[in-house]
Amino acid sequence: MTAENRGLARIGVLVPYTNTNLEPDLMRMRVPGTTLHAQRMGGYDVDEIPGSDQMAGLGASDISHDLRMIAGVRPDIVLYGCTSATLSHGPTFDTKLAKSIIDTCQAKCVTAAGALVAALQALGVRRIGFSSPYLGEINQQAVRFLESKGIGTLRCADIGRALGNYGQGELTPAEIHDLALRADHAQAEAIVLSCTDMRSVEVVEMIEEALDKPVVTSNQAMMFCVMRALGLPRHSTLPGRLFECL
């Protein structure tokens, strides 16, 4: 048996406790030699439909215990793995949260919401089609968040039905592919699939082939930002045009 090099980088991940897809996606994309270390976060009611108020509550919840736990692995970078939790509060909140994580963990930080912006900026994209598994106000908050960063949304598509916390993660790649196509607009330069619990990473290249434009997902954007922040090398299992920007 050949020993694996595990010394390239340690990636800490803060993940909502019902999320079942963030960690598999990151494992799928991780650079060989890096390791992933997850701490699950509470702060919301699993039995409620995850609307704007619930996601805002998650973003504002006390994560000091979670930060102490993840700091124990001495990570090089920490990911805050919920897009809507900070989209619902706005850019200033997102920046402050990242600074709190940096100060506590003595590590770099990437938030899911901030990663979407960074990825779109790296691609030079100013106009997008946006989609998520949420209904109503969260999507409008996301549109305003991106608009504050100079990114306009030309079309916003939702899944068309209220999903519980587990329902988001149970969407099939085929359903997500259809959702992305419905978010497209002739003048959109890219498609955004927002949510760390959607199985979007698996269909990025299929959507890009169908639409001939870049696709940016929450989990893919976070891995892109990790690789850029740590200077990690590209490899063969990175999905989509975004990684050509490294």
C-alpha atoms as an extended CHARMM CRD file, in Angstrom:
* protein
*
       246  EXT
         1         1  MET       CA              0.0000000000        0.0000000000        0.0000000000  PROA      1               0.0000000000
         2         2  THR       CA              1.3300000000        3.4380000000       -0.9580000000  PROA      2               0.0000000000
         3         3  ALA       CA              1.0950000000        6.0780000000        1.7690000000  PROA      3               0.0000000000
         4         4  GLU       CA             -0.8690000000        9.1930000000        0.8090000000  PROA      4               0.0000000000
         5         5  ASN       CA              0.6890000000       12.6020000000        1.2670000000  PROA      5               0.0000000000
         6         6  ARG       CA             -1.6530000000       14.4760000000        3.6120000000  PROA      6               0.0000000000
         7         7  GLY       CA              0.5060000000       17.5120000000        4.2450000000  PROA      7               0.0000000000
         8         8  LEU       CA             -0.4820000000       19.8460000000        1.4100000000  PROA      8               0.0000000000
         9         9  ALA       CA             -3.2810000000       21.7040000000        3.2540000000  PROA      9               0.0000000000
        10        10  ARG       CA             -5.9960000000       21.2000000000        5.8640000000  PROA      10              0.0000000000
        11        11  ILE       CA             -9.4360000000       22.5080000000        4.9070000000  PROA      11              0.0000000000
        12        12  GLY       CA            -11.9260000000       23.1100000000        7.7120000000  PROA      12              0.0000000000
        13        13  VAL       CA            -15.6100000000       23.0780000000        6.7830000000  PROA      13              0.0000000000
        14        14  LEU       CA            -18.5400000000       24.4840000000        8.7790000000  PROA      14              0.0000000000
        15        15  VAL       CA            -21.6330000000       22.7110000000        7.4510000000  PROA      15              0.0000000000
        16        16  PRO       CA            -25.3490000000       22.9010000000        8.4230000000  PROA      16              0.0000000000
        17        17  TYR       CA            -26.1890000000       19.7130000000       10.2690000000  PROA      17              0.0000000000
        18        18  THR       CA            -28.8010000000       18.4560000000        7.7810000000  PROA      18              0.0000000000
        19        19  ASN       CA            -26.6020000000       19.0780000000        4.7250000000  PROA      19              0.0000000000
        20        20  THR       CA            -25.6380000000       15.8130000000        2.9970000000  PROA      20              0.0000000000
        21        21  ASN       CA            -23.9630000000       17.0520000000       -0.2010000000  PROA      21              0.0000000000
        22        22  LEU       CA            -21.3370000000       19.6550000000        0.7070000000  PROA      22              0.0000000000
        23        23  GLU       CA            -18.7870000000       17.1930000000        2.0570000000  PROA      23              0.0000000000
        24        24  PRO       CA            -19.1360000000       14.6860000000       -0.8370000000  PROA      24              0.0000000000
        25        25  ASP       CA            -18.7720000000       17.5380000000       -3.3430000000  PROA      25              0.0000000000
        26        26  LEU       CA            -15.6440000000       18.8350000000       -1.6540000000  PROA      26              0.0000000000
        27        27  MET       CA            -14.1700000000       15.3490000000       -1.5010000000  PROA      27              0.0000000000
        28        28  ARG       CA            -14.9080000000       14.9660000000       -5.2130000000  PROA      28              0.0000000000
        29        29  MET       CA            -13.0140000000       18.1910000000       -6.0080000000  PROA      29              0.0000000000
        30        30  ARG       CA            -10.2660000000       18.2120000000       -3.4010000000  PROA      30              0.0000000000
        31        31  VAL       CA             -6.6640000000       18.4510000000       -4.5000000000  PROA      31              0.0000000000
        32        32  PRO       CA             -4.7280000000       15.2370000000       -3.7210000000  PROA      32              0.0000000000
        33        33  GLY       CA             -2.6590000000       15.7930000000       -0.6040000000  PROA      33              0.0000000000
        34        34  THR       CA             -5.2510000000       18.0390000000        1.0550000000  PROA      34              0.0000000000
        35        35  THR       CA             -7.5540000000       16.8770000000        3.8520000000  PROA      35              0.0000000000
        36        36  LEU       CA            -11.1040000000       17.9260000000        4.7780000000  PROA      36              0.0000000000
        37        37  HSD       CA            -12.3260000000       18.3420000000        8.3680000000  PROA      37              0.0000000000
        38        38  ALA       CA            -16.0060000000       19.1530000000        9.0070000000  PROA      38              0.0000000000
        39        39  GLN       CA            -17.8560000000       20.6110000000       11.9710000000  PROA      39              0.0000000000
        40        40  ARG       CA            -21.6470000000       20.5050000000       11.7680000000  PROA      40              0.0000000000
        41        41  MET       CA            -23.6480000000       23.6010000000       12.7790000000  PROA      41              0.0000000000
        42        42  GLY       CA            -27.1330000000       23.8800000000       14.2750000000  PROA      42              0.0000000000
        43        43  GLY       CA            -29.0720000000       27.0870000000       14.7700000000  PROA      43              0.0000000000
        44        44  TYR       CA            -32.2280000000       26.1410000000       12.8430000000  PROA      44              0.0000000000
        45        45  ASP       CA            -35.2880000000       23.9010000000       13.1440000000  PROA      45              0.0000000000
        46        46  VAL       CA            -35.0410000000       20.8500000000       10.9030000000  PROA      46              0.0000000000
        47        47  ASP       CA            -38.8580000000       20.5440000000       10.7660000000  PROA      47              0.0000000000
        48        48  GLU       CA            -39.4410000000       24.0520000000        9.3860000000  PROA      48              0.0000000000
        49        49  ILE       CA            -39.4060000000       24.9820000000        5.7100000000  PROA      49              0.0000000000
        50        50  PRO       CA            -36.0920000000       26.8660000000        5.3750000000  PROA      50              0.0000000000
        51        51  GLY       CA            -37.2630000000       30.3690000000        4.5710000000  PROA      51              0.0000000000
        52        52  SER       CA            -35.6100000000       33.7510000000        4.9050000000  PROA      52              0.0000000000
        53        53  ASP       CA            -36.1440000000       34.0210000000        8.6790000000  PROA      53              0.0000000000
        54        54  GLN       CA            -34.7440000000       30.5650000000        9.3980000000  PROA      54              0.0000000000
        55        55  MET       CA            -31.6530000000       31.1120000000        7.2500000000  PROA      55              0.0000000000
        56        56  ALA       CA            -31.0940000000       34.5330000000        8.7970000000  PROA      56              0.0000000000
        57        57  GLY       CA            -31.2830000000       32.8350000000       12.1970000000  PROA      57              0.0000000000
        58        58  LEU       CA            -28.6330000000       30.3390000000       11.1660000000  PROA      58              0.0000000000
        59        59  GLY       CA            -26.3490000000       33.1220000000        9.9860000000  PROA      59              0.0000000000
        60        60  ALA       CA            -26.7790000000       35.0350000000       13.2470000000  PROA      60              0.0000000000
        61        61  SER       CA            -26.4520000000       31.9920000000       15.5320000000  PROA      61              0.0000000000
        62        62  ASP       CA            -23.5530000000       31.6280000000       17.9470000000  PROA      62              0.0000000000
        63        63  ILE       CA            -20.8780000000       29.4940000000       16.2630000000  PROA      63              0.0000000000
        64        64  SER       CA            -18.1550000000       30.0940000000       18.8380000000  PROA      64              0.0000000000
        65        65  HSD       CA            -18.2090000000       26.4120000000       19.8940000000  PROA      65              0.0000000000
        66        66  ASP       CA            -18.0410000000       25.2830000000       16.2560000000  PROA      66              0.0000000000
        67        67  LEU       CA            -15.0710000000       27.5540000000       15.6170000000  PROA      67              0.0000000000
        68        68  ARG       CA            -13.2020000000       26.1840000000       18.6340000000  PROA      68              0.0000000000
        69        69  MET       CA            -13.8200000000       22.6530000000       17.3990000000  PROA      69              0.0000000000
        70        70  ILE       CA            -12.6450000000       23.3040000000       13.8470000000  PROA      70              0.0000000000
        71        71  ALA       CA             -9.6580000000       25.3170000000       15.0850000000  PROA      71              0.0000000000
        72        72  GLY       CA             -8.4860000000       22.1260000000       16.8040000000  PROA      72              0.0000000000
        73        73  VAL       CA             -7.2720000000       20.6540000000       13.4970000000  PROA      73              0.0000000000
        74        74  ARG       CA             -5.1770000000       23.7950000000       12.8320000000  PROA      74              0.0000000000
        75        75  PRO       CA             -6.7390000000       24.3970000000        9.4100000000  PROA      75              0.0000000000
        76        76  ASP       CA             -5.0780000000       26.4320000000        6.6900000000  PROA      76              0.0000000000
        77        77  ILE       CA             -8.4810000000       27.6750000000        5.5610000000  PROA      77              0.0000000000
        78        78  VAL       CA            -12.0600000000       27.4580000000        6.8890000000  PROA      78              0.0000000000
        79        79  LEU       CA            -15.1790000000       27.3380000000        4.7120000000  PROA      79              0.0000000000
        80        80  TYR       CA            -18.5160000000       28.6760000000        5.9350000000  PROA      80              0.0000000000
        81        81  GLY       CA            -20.7160000000       26.2650000000        4.0290000000  PROA      81              0.0000000000
        82        82  CYS       CA            -24.1600000000       27.8530000000        3.8490000000  PROA      82              0.0000000000
        83        83  THR       CA            -24.8860000000       30.3640000000        1.1010000000  PROA      83              0.0000000000
        84        84  SER       CA            -28.3130000000       31.6210000000        2.1690000000  PROA      84              0.0000000000
        85        85  ALA       CA            -27.3500000000       32.1210000000        5.8340000000  PROA      85              0.0000000000
        86        86  THR       CA            -25.2360000000       35.1420000000        4.9230000000  PROA      86              0.0000000000
        87        87  LEU       CA            -27.0420000000       36.1770000000        1.7170000000  PROA      87              0.0000000000
        88        88  SER       CA            -30.0300000000       36.8800000000        3.9630000000  PROA      88              0.0000000000
        89        89  HSD       CA            -27.9800000000       39.3970000000        6.0030000000  PROA      89              0.0000000000
        90        90  GLY       CA            -26.0600000000       41.1480000000        3.2460000000  PROA      90              0.0000000000
        91        91  PRO       CA            -22.4350000000       41.8110000000        2.2560000000  PROA      91              0.0000000000
        92        92  THR       CA            -21.3720000000       43.6380000000        5.4290000000  PROA      92              0.0000000000
        93        93  PHE       CA            -22.4960000000       40.7410000000        7.6160000000  PROA      93              0.0000000000
        94        94  ASP       CA            -20.7360000000       38.2450000000        5.3390000000  PROA      94              0.0000000000
        95        95  THR       CA            -17.4720000000       40.1930000000        5.6040000000  PROA      95              0.0000000000
        96        96  LYS       CA            -17.7220000000       40.4560000000        9.4000000000  PROA      96              0.0000000000
        97        97  LEU       CA            -18.4380000000       36.7380000000        9.7220000000  PROA      97              0.0000000000
        98        98  ALA       CA            -15.3730000000       35.8910000000        7.6390000000  PROA      98              0.0000000000
        99        99  LYS       CA            -13.2140000000       38.1660000000        9.8150000000  PROA      99              0.0000000000
       100       100  SER       CA            -14.5240000000       36.4870000000       12.9770000000  PROA      100             0.0000000000
       101       101  ILE       CA            -13.6090000000       33.0610000000       11.5820000000  PROA      101             0.0000000000
       102       102  ILE       CA            -10.1470000000       34.2950000000       10.5420000000  PROA      102             0.0000000000
       103       103  ASP       CA             -9.4780000000       35.7980000000       13.9670000000  PROA      103             0.0000000000
       104       104  THR       CA            -10.6780000000       32.7550000000       15.9100000000  PROA      104             0.0000000000
       105       105  CYS       CA             -9.1320000000       30.0250000000       13.7830000000  PROA      105             0.0000000000
       106       106  GLN       CA             -5.9880000000       31.8760000000       12.6940000000  PROA      106             0.0000000000
       107       107  ALA       CA             -6.6990000000       30.6690000000        9.1800000000  PROA      107             0.0000000000
       108       108  LYS       CA             -7.8980000000       32.0050000000        5.8680000000  PROA      108             0.0000000000
       109       109  CYS       CA            -11.6700000000       31.9710000000        5.3170000000  PROA      109             0.0000000000
       110       110  VAL       CA            -14.0900000000       31.5360000000        2.4330000000  PROA      110             0.0000000000
       111       111  THR       CA            -17.8460000000       31.9760000000        2.8050000000  PROA      111             0.0000000000
       112       112  ALA       CA            -20.1880000000       30.3560000000        0.2980000000  PROA      112             0.0000000000
       113       113  ALA       CA            -21.8110000000       33.6900000000       -0.5700000000  PROA      113             0.0000000000
       114       114  GLY       CA            -18.4750000000       35.4560000000       -0.9240000000  PROA      114             0.0000000000
       115       115  ALA       CA            -17.1850000000       32.6060000000       -3.0930000000  PROA      115             0.0000000000
       116       116  LEU       CA            -20.0110000000       33.0680000000       -5.5990000000  PROA      116             0.0000000000
       117       117  VAL       CA            -19.0220000000       36.7120000000       -6.0060000000  PROA      117             0.0000000000
       118       118  ALA       CA            -15.3170000000       35.9290000000       -6.2700000000  PROA      118             0.0000000000
       119       119  ALA       CA            -15.9570000000       33.2360000000       -8.8850000000  PROA      119             0.0000000000
       120       120  LEU       CA            -18.1300000000       35.5070000000      -11.0340000000  PROA      120             0.0000000000
       121       121  GLN       CA            -15.5680000000       38.2850000000      -10.7900000000  PROA      121             0.0000000000
       122       122  ALA       CA            -12.7930000000       35.8770000000      -11.8310000000  PROA      122             0.0000000000
       123       123  LEU       CA            -14.8570000000       34.9740000000      -14.9010000000  PROA      123             0.0000000000
       124       124  GLY       CA            -15.5000000000       38.6530000000      -15.6630000000  PROA      124             0.0000000000
       125       125  VAL       CA            -19.2530000000       38.0700000000      -15.4780000000  PROA      125             0.0000000000
       126       126  ARG       CA            -21.6560000000       40.9720000000      -14.8550000000  PROA      126             0.0000000000
       127       127  ARG       CA            -25.0160000000       39.4630000000      -15.8990000000  PROA      127             0.0000000000
       128       128  ILE       CA            -26.3480000000       36.1140000000      -14.7300000000  PROA      128             0.0000000000
       129       129  GLY       CA            -29.2410000000       33.7250000000      -14.5590000000  PROA      129             0.0000000000
       130       130  PHE       CA            -29.7940000000       32.7210000000      -10.9210000000  PROA      130             0.0000000000
       131       131  SER       CA            -31.4070000000       29.6440000000       -9.4240000000  PROA      131             0.0000000000
       132       132  SER       CA            -31.7480000000       27.9770000000       -6.0350000000  PROA      132             0.0000000000
       133       133  PRO       CA            -33.9720000000       25.4410000000       -4.2320000000  PROA      133             0.0000000000
       134       134  TYR       CA            -35.5980000000       28.2540000000       -2.2360000000  PROA      134             0.0000000000
       135       135  LEU       CA            -38.7730000000       30.2420000000       -2.7850000000  PROA      135             0.0000000000
       136       136  GLY       CA            -39.5240000000       33.9220000000       -2.3330000000  PROA      136             0.0000000000
       137       137  GLU       CA            -37.5260000000       36.3220000000       -0.2200000000  PROA      137             0.0000000000
       138       138  ILE       CA            -34.2420000000       34.3910000000       -0.0120000000  PROA      138             0.0000000000
       139       139  ASN       CA            -33.8730000000       34.5420000000       -3.7700000000  PROA      139             0.0000000000
       140       140  GLN       CA            -34.5610000000       38.2780000000       -3.7600000000  PROA      140             0.0000000000
       141       141  GLN       CA            -31.9880000000       38.7540000000       -0.9960000000  PROA      141             0.0000000000
       142       142  ALA       CA            -29.4790000000       36.8310000000       -3.1030000000  PROA      142             0.0000000000
       143       143  VAL       CA            -30.2210000000       39.0390000000       -6.1160000000  PROA      143             0.0000000000
       144       144  ARG       CA            -29.6910000000       42.1750000000       -4.0090000000  PROA      144             0.0000000000
       145       145  PHE       CA            -26.4580000000       40.7690000000       -2.5230000000  PROA      145             0.0000000000
       146       146  LEU       CA            -25.0310000000       40.1230000000       -5.9840000000  PROA      146             0.0000000000
       147       147  GLU       CA            -26.2890000000       43.4550000000       -7.2820000000  PROA      147             0.0000000000
       148       148  SER       CA            -24.3720000000       45.2330000000       -4.5210000000  PROA      148             0.0000000000
       149       149  LYS       CA            -21.2330000000       43.6310000000       -6.0040000000  PROA      149             0.0000000000
       150       150  GLY       CA            -22.0230000000       44.8170000000       -9.5290000000  PROA      150             0.0000000000
       151       151  ILE       CA            -23.5950000000       41.5650000000      -10.7380000000  PROA      151             0.0000000000
       152       152  GLY       CA            -27.0660000000       41.8640000000      -12.2590000000  PROA      152             0.0000000000
       153       153  THR       CA            -29.5960000000       39.0210000000      -12.3740000000  PROA      153             0.0000000000
       154       154  LEU       CA            -31.5590000000       38.8180000000      -15.6310000000  PROA      154             0.0000000000
       155       155  ARG       CA            -33.6550000000       35.7980000000      -14.7000000000  PROA      155             0.0000000000
       156       156  CYS       CA            -34.3280000000       34.0690000000      -11.3690000000  PROA      156             0.0000000000
       157       157  ALA       CA            -35.6820000000       30.5050000000      -11.3550000000  PROA      157             0.0000000000
       158       158  ASP       CA            -36.8050000000       28.5090000000       -8.3280000000  PROA      158             0.0000000000
       159       159  ILE       CA            -37.6850000000       24.8660000000       -7.9520000000  PROA      159             0.0000000000
       160       160  GLY       CA            -41.4200000000       25.6350000000       -7.9230000000  PROA      160             0.0000000000
       161       161  ARG       CA            -42.3230000000       23.9900000000       -4.6200000000  PROA      161             0.0000000000
       162       162  ALA       CA            -41.4570000000       24.4290000000       -0.9610000000  PROA      162             0.0000000000
       163       163  LEU       CA            -38.7050000000       22.0470000000        0.0930000000  PROA      163             0.0000000000
       164       164  GLY       CA            -37.8170000000       21.0470000000        3.6370000000  PROA      164             0.0000000000
       165       165  ASN       CA            -34.2450000000       20.9560000000        4.9010000000  PROA      165             0.0000000000
       166       166  TYR       CA            -33.7660000000       17.4250000000        3.5920000000  PROA      166             0.0000000000
       167       167  GLY       CA            -35.6710000000       18.0720000000        0.3690000000  PROA      167             0.0000000000
       168       168  GLN       CA            -32.9680000000       20.3850000000       -0.9750000000  PROA      168             0.0000000000
       169       169  GLY       CA            -30.3590000000       17.6660000000       -0.7200000000  PROA      169             0.0000000000
       170       170  GLU       CA            -32.6920000000       15.1020000000       -2.2810000000  PROA      170             0.0000000000
       171       171  LEU       CA            -33.0890000000       17.0000000000       -5.5660000000  PROA      171             0.0000000000
       172       172  THR       CA            -31.6630000000       14.8600000000       -8.3480000000  PROA      172             0.0000000000
       173       173  PRO       CA            -28.9320000000       16.0650000000      -10.7070000000  PROA      173             0.0000000000
       174       174  ALA       CA            -31.5220000000       15.8510000000      -13.5100000000  PROA      174             0.0000000000
       175       175  GLU       CA            -33.8500000000       18.2410000000      -11.6390000000  PROA      175             0.0000000000
       176       176  ILE       CA            -30.9640000000       20.6430000000      -11.0530000000  PROA      176             0.0000000000
       177       177  HSD       CA            -30.0330000000       20.4990000000      -14.7370000000  PROA      177             0.0000000000
       178       178  ASP       CA            -33.6060000000       21.4920000000      -15.6220000000  PROA      178             0.0000000000
       179       179  LEU       CA            -33.5420000000       24.2710000000      -13.0230000000  PROA      179             0.0000000000
       180       180  ALA       CA            -30.3800000000       25.7090000000      -14.5680000000  PROA      180             0.0000000000
       181       181  LEU       CA            -31.8750000000       25.7190000000      -18.0570000000  PROA      181             0.0000000000
       182       182  ARG       CA            -34.9250000000       27.5910000000      -16.7580000000  PROA      182             0.0000000000
       183       183  ALA       CA            -32.6430000000       30.2300000000      -15.2310000000  PROA      183             0.0000000000
       184       184  ASP       CA            -30.9790000000       30.9720000000      -18.5520000000  PROA      184             0.0000000000
       185       185  HSD       CA            -31.4300000000       34.2540000000      -20.4040000000  PROA      185             0.0000000000
       186       186  ALA       CA            -30.0690000000       35.1550000000      -23.8210000000  PROA      186             0.0000000000
       187       187  GLN       CA            -27.9760000000       37.9780000000      -22.3570000000  PROA      187             0.0000000000
       188       188  ALA       CA            -26.8360000000       36.1060000000      -19.2300000000  PROA      188             0.0000000000
       189       189  GLU       CA            -23.1030000000       35.4780000000      -19.2650000000  PROA      189             0.0000000000
       190       190  ALA       CA            -23.2370000000       32.6820000000      -16.6860000000  PROA      190             0.0000000000
       191       191  ILE       CA            -25.6460000000       30.5710000000      -14.6320000000  PROA      191             0.0000000000
       192       192  VAL       CA            -25.4750000000       30.5320000000      -10.8210000000  PROA      192             0.0000000000
       193       193  LEU       CA            -26.7620000000       27.5410000000       -8.8260000000  PROA      193             0.0000000000
       194       194  SER       CA            -26.8770000000       28.7130000000       -5.2270000000  PROA      194             0.0000000000
       195       195  CYS       CA            -27.0540000000       26.2590000000       -2.3070000000  PROA      195             0.0000000000
       196       196  THR       CA            -24.3920000000       24.0650000000       -0.7440000000  PROA      196             0.0000000000
       197       197  ASP       CA            -26.8420000000       21.1570000000       -0.3790000000  PROA      197             0.0000000000
       198       198  MET       CA            -27.8090000000       20.8870000000       -4.0750000000  PROA      198             0.0000000000
       199       199  ARG       CA            -26.0930000000       18.2600000000       -6.2160000000  PROA      199             0.0000000000
       200       200  SER       CA            -25.0730000000       20.9100000000       -8.7380000000  PROA      200             0.0000000000
       201       201  VAL       CA            -21.3990000000       19.9980000000       -9.0620000000  PROA      201             0.0000000000
       202       202  GLU       CA            -22.2930000000       16.7420000000      -10.8030000000  PROA      202             0.0000000000
       203       203  VAL       CA            -24.0310000000       18.4980000000      -13.7080000000  PROA      203             0.0000000000
       204       204  VAL       CA            -21.8610000000       21.6050000000      -14.2010000000  PROA      204             0.0000000000
       205       205  GLU       CA            -20.2190000000       20.3630000000      -17.3840000000  PROA      205             0.0000000000
       206       206  MET       CA            -23.4860000000       19.0360000000      -18.8290000000  PROA      206             0.0000000000
       207       207  ILE       CA            -25.1600000000       22.4260000000      -18.3130000000  PROA      207             0.0000000000
       208       208  GLU       CA            -22.1800000000       24.2780000000      -19.7590000000  PROA      208             0.0000000000
       209       209  GLU       CA            -22.3230000000       22.0970000000      -22.8510000000  PROA      209             0.0000000000
       210       210  ALA       CA            -26.0600000000       22.7310000000      -23.2670000000  PROA      210             0.0000000000
       211       211  LEU       CA            -25.8630000000       26.5080000000      -22.8020000000  PROA      211             0.0000000000
       212       212  ASP       CA            -22.3020000000       27.2780000000      -23.9320000000  PROA      212             0.0000000000
       213       213  LYS       CA            -21.6680000000       29.5190000000      -20.9280000000  PROA      213             0.0000000000
       214       214  PRO       CA            -20.0160000000       29.0900000000      -17.5250000000  PROA      214             0.0000000000
       215       215  VAL       CA            -21.8920000000       27.6130000000      -14.5710000000  PROA      215             0.0000000000
       216       216  VAL       CA            -21.0120000000       28.6330000000      -11.0110000000  PROA      216             0.0000000000
       217       217  THR       CA            -22.2380000000       26.6380000000       -8.0130000000  PROA      217             0.0000000000
       218       218  SER       CA            -21.7590000000       27.3510000000       -4.3110000000  PROA      218             0.0000000000
       219       219  ASN       CA            -19.5460000000       24.3260000000       -3.6410000000  PROA      219             0.0000000000
       220       220  GLN       CA            -17.5310000000       24.6250000000       -6.8410000000  PROA      220             0.0000000000
       221       221  ALA       CA            -16.9410000000       28.3450000000       -6.1500000000  PROA      221             0.0000000000
       222       222  MET       CA            -15.7030000000       27.5980000000       -2.6290000000  PROA      222             0.0000000000
       223       223  MET       CA            -13.2020000000       25.0270000000       -3.9100000000  PROA      223             0.0000000000
       224       224  PHE       CA            -12.0380000000       27.4930000000       -6.5590000000  PROA      224             0.0000000000
       225       225  CYS       CA            -11.4340000000       30.1060000000       -3.8320000000  PROA      225             0.0000000000
       226       226  VAL       CA             -9.6170000000       27.5540000000       -1.6370000000  PROA      226             0.0000000000
       227       227  MET       CA             -7.2820000000       26.6230000000       -4.4690000000  PROA      227             0.0000000000
       228       228  ARG       CA             -6.6080000000       30.2410000000       -5.3680000000  PROA      228             0.0000000000
       229       229  ALA       CA             -6.0510000000       31.3040000000       -1.7480000000  PROA      229             0.0000000000
       230       230  LEU       CA             -3.6430000000       28.4360000000       -1.0110000000  PROA      230             0.0000000000
       231       231  GLY       CA             -1.9640000000       28.2620000000       -4.4170000000  PROA      231             0.0000000000
       232       232  LEU       CA             -3.0440000000       24.6430000000       -4.9590000000  PROA      232             0.0000000000
       233       233  PRO       CA             -2.5030000000       22.9480000000       -8.3320000000  PROA      233             0.0000000000
       234       234  ARG       CA             -5.2500000000       22.1040000000      -10.8070000000  PROA      234             0.0000000000
       235       235  HSD       CA             -6.1460000000       18.4470000000      -11.3410000000  PROA      235             0.0000000000
       236       236  SER       CA             -8.4520000000       16.3220000000      -13.4620000000  PROA      236             0.0000000000
       237       237  THR       CA            -11.6730000000       16.2210000000      -11.4010000000  PROA      237             0.0000000000
       238       238  LEU       CA            -12.4490000000       19.9520000000      -11.3210000000  PROA      238             0.0000000000
       239       239  PRO       CA            -15.8160000000       20.6950000000      -12.9520000000  PROA      239             0.0000000000
       240       240  GLY       CA            -16.3950000000       23.5750000000      -15.3050000000  PROA      240             0.0000000000
       241       241  ARG       CA            -14.8590000000       26.5770000000      -16.9770000000  PROA      241             0.0000000000
       242       242  LEU       CA            -14.3770000000       28.3990000000      -13.6890000000  PROA      242             0.0000000000
       243       243  PHE       CA            -11.2080000000       26.4380000000      -12.8980000000  PROA      243             0.0000000000
       244       244  GLU       CA             -9.6140000000       27.6630000000      -16.1260000000  PROA      244             0.0000000000
       245       245  CYS       CA             -9.2660000000       30.9900000000      -14.2800000000  PROA      245             0.0000000000
       246       246  LEU       CA             -6.7160000000       29.5660000000      -11.8360000000  PROA      246             0.0000000000
